[in-house]
Amino acid sequence: MTVRTPAGDPVPHRDRGDGTLEIDLARGGEVLVHPQGVTPDLAVKPVPISAPGARWGLPA
């Protein structure tokens, strides 16, 4: 696993061996956790519809 700040700096972490990571963060801190060797696409964009469904939250 790779643990980095949003700016790309590595963050120290410990693999607890049970499928969890231990990450020390200051209050308000943020990290990105992703598989090693994979650069995630962090762009916020619309997701294509995979199957039509009923509308929700909008007037009919």
N, CA and C of each residue as an Amber inpcrd file, in Angstrom:
protein
   180
   0.8270000  -1.1720000   0.0000000   0.0000000   0.0000000   0.0000000
   0.8760000   1.2410000   0.0000000   0.3640000   2.2730000  -0.5990000
   1.0200000   3.5720000  -0.6070000   0.1450000   4.5350000   0.1790000
   0.7520000   5.2950000   1.0600000   0.0390000   6.3080000   1.8400000
   0.7510000   7.6250000   1.5860000   0.0140000   8.5860000   1.0500000
   0.6030000   9.8910000   0.6920000  -0.3270000  11.0190000   1.0830000
   0.2470000  12.2110000   1.2190000  -0.5650000  13.4070000   1.4100000
  -1.1780000  13.7710000   0.0610000  -2.1920000  14.6220000   0.0410000
  -2.7260000  15.0620000  -1.2480000  -1.6740000  15.7350000  -2.1330000
  -0.5930000  16.2680000  -1.5350000   0.4840000  16.8860000  -2.3110000
   1.4620000  15.8470000  -2.8640000   1.3120000  14.5700000  -2.4490000
   2.1700000  13.5100000  -2.9650000   3.3080000  13.0900000  -2.0620000
   3.4190000  13.6880000  -0.8790000   4.4990000  13.3200000   0.0490000
   4.1560000  12.0230000   0.7750000   5.1290000  11.1180000   0.9310000
   4.8570000   9.8650000   1.6330000   4.5180000  10.1050000   3.1040000
   3.6540000   9.2650000   3.6410000   3.2480000   9.3530000   5.0470000
   3.6210000   8.0370000   5.7350000   4.3350000   8.1060000   6.8580000
   4.6740000   6.8750000   7.5770000   3.3990000   6.1580000   8.0390000
   3.4080000   4.8270000   7.9400000   2.2600000   4.0300000   8.3800000
   2.7490000   2.6420000   8.7720000   1.8940000   1.9330000   9.4790000
   2.2180000   0.5750000   9.9120000   1.1280000  -0.3650000   9.4220000
   1.5430000  -1.4690000   8.8200000   0.6140000  -2.5190000   8.4280000
   0.3970000  -3.3860000   9.6570000  -0.8330000  -3.4510000  10.1440000
  -1.1190000  -4.2000000  11.3650000  -1.2450000  -5.6980000  11.1150000
  -1.1760000  -6.1030000   9.8490000  -1.1820000  -7.5190000   9.5390000
  -2.5500000  -8.1640000   9.5010000  -3.5860000  -7.4050000   9.8090000
  -4.9330000  -7.9600000   9.7970000  -5.8180000  -7.2790000   8.7470000
  -5.1600000  -6.6990000   7.7430000  -5.9070000  -6.0020000   6.6990000
  -6.1390000  -4.5330000   6.9990000  -5.5560000  -4.0230000   8.0780000
  -5.7120000  -2.6070000   8.4130000  -4.3470000  -1.9300000   8.4720000
  -4.3640000  -0.6200000   8.2810000  -3.1640000   0.2070000   8.4070000
  -3.3450000   1.1360000   9.5880000  -2.2410000   1.4440000  10.2510000
  -2.2520000   2.4300000  11.3270000  -1.5090000   3.6520000  10.8090000
  -2.2020000   4.8030000  10.7890000  -1.6460000   6.0400000  10.2420000
  -1.8060000   7.1270000  11.2920000  -0.7140000   7.7510000  11.6980000
  -0.7720000   8.8600000  12.6470000  -1.0090000  10.1450000  11.8720000
  -2.1130000  10.8110000  12.1760000  -2.4510000  12.0680000  11.5060000
  -2.7210000  13.1550000  12.5340000  -2.3160000  14.3610000  12.1910000
  -2.7040000  15.5050000  13.0070000  -4.1870000  15.7870000  12.7480000
  -4.8300000  16.4460000  13.6730000  -6.2260000  16.8140000  13.4880000
  -6.3800000  17.5720000  12.1700000  -7.3420000  17.1720000  11.3640000
  -7.5720000  17.8170000  10.0800000  -6.6720000  17.2980000   8.9680000
  -5.7730000  16.3720000   9.2780000  -4.8640000  15.8400000   8.2690000
  -5.5870000  14.9520000   7.2740000  -5.0370000  14.8300000   6.0920000
  -5.6110000  14.0110000   5.0350000  -4.5250000  13.1620000   4.3940000
  -4.8790000  11.9510000   3.9920000  -3.9770000  11.0920000   3.2460000
  -4.7590000  10.3790000   2.1530000  -4.0240000   9.9010000   1.1750000
  -4.5770000   9.0430000   0.1290000  -3.9490000   7.6720000   0.3250000
  -4.7710000   6.6350000   0.3290000  -4.2890000   5.2610000   0.4770000
  -4.6640000   4.5230000  -0.7980000  -3.6680000   3.9460000  -1.4630000
  -3.9400000   3.2360000  -2.7100000  -2.8860000   2.1580000  -2.9200000
  -3.1660000   1.1860000  -3.7990000  -2.1920000   0.1280000  -4.0380000
  -0.8650000   0.6970000  -4.5510000   0.2260000   0.1000000  -4.1150000
   1.5460000   0.5420000  -4.5480000   1.6850000   0.3490000  -6.0590000
   2.2560000   1.3470000  -6.7260000   2.4660000   1.2770000  -8.1660000
   1.2820000   1.7350000  -8.9920000   0.1810000   2.1080000  -8.3400000
  -1.0140000   2.5780000  -9.0360000  -1.2100000   4.0470000  -8.7040000
  -1.4090000   4.8710000  -9.7140000  -1.7010000   6.2810000  -9.4950000
  -3.1920000   6.4860000  -9.7080000  -3.9480000   6.7520000  -8.6380000
  -5.3890000   6.8890000  -8.7910000  -5.7660000   8.1780000  -9.5230000
  -6.8640000   8.1120000 -10.2780000  -7.4110000   9.2870000 -10.9470000
  -8.2670000  10.0150000  -9.9230000  -7.8370000  11.1840000  -9.4810000
  -8.5240000  11.9130000  -8.4270000  -9.4710000  12.9790000  -8.9540000
  -9.7360000  12.9690000 -10.2600000 -10.6290000  13.9600000 -10.8440000
 -12.0770000  13.6720000 -10.4500000 -12.7970000  14.7200000 -10.0790000
 -14.2230000  14.6010000  -9.8030000 -14.9400000  14.8590000 -11.1230000
 -15.6780000  13.8620000 -11.5970000 -16.3540000  13.9870000 -12.8790000
 -17.5770000  13.0840000 -12.9070000 -18.4950000  13.3330000 -13.8270000
 -19.6890000  12.4950000 -13.9050000 -19.3290000  11.0360000 -14.1790000
 -20.1510000  10.1590000 -13.6580000 -19.9690000   8.7220000 -13.8550000
 -21.0140000   8.2620000 -14.8670000 -20.6170000   7.5050000 -15.8980000
 -21.5910000   7.0390000 -16.8680000 -22.6280000   6.1150000 -16.2150000
 -23.8500000   6.1740000 -16.7060000 -24.9220000   5.3220000 -16.1980000
 -24.6810000   3.9030000 -16.6910000 -24.6320000   2.9510000 -15.7650000
 -24.4260000   1.5560000 -16.1490000 -25.7520000   0.8430000 -16.3770000
 -26.7930000   1.2850000 -15.6740000 -28.1310000   0.7160000 -15.8600000
 -29.1440000   1.7990000 -15.5240000 -30.1510000   2.0290000 -16.3920000
 -31.1610000   3.0530000 -16.0900000 -31.8850000   2.7350000 -14.7840000
 -32.2520000   3.7510000 -14.0680000 -32.9710000   3.5750000 -12.8120000
 -33.9250000   4.7280000 -12.5850000 -34.7270000   4.5850000 -11.5480000
 -35.6870000   5.6360000 -11.2080000 -34.9370000   6.8780000 -10.7300000
 -35.4570000   8.0560000 -11.0780000 -34.8620000   9.3060000 -10.6150000
 -35.1240000   9.4530000  -9.1240000 -34.2280000  10.1320000  -8.4260000
 -34.4480000  10.4010000  -7.0130000 -33.9610000  11.8010000  -6.6910000
 -34.6340000  12.4350000  -5.7760000 -34.2250000  13.7640000  -5.3320000
 -34.6180000  14.8750000  -6.2800000 -35.2560000  14.5680000  -7.3900000
 -35.6810000  15.5770000  -8.3600000 -37.1760000  15.4650000  -8.5720000
 -37.8430000  16.5930000  -8.8280000 -39.2790000  16.4880000  -9.1170000
 -39.5160000  15.6960000 -10.3920000 -40.6140000  14.9460000 -10.4140000
 -40.9330000  14.1230000 -11.5800000 -41.4450000  14.9570000 -12.7280000
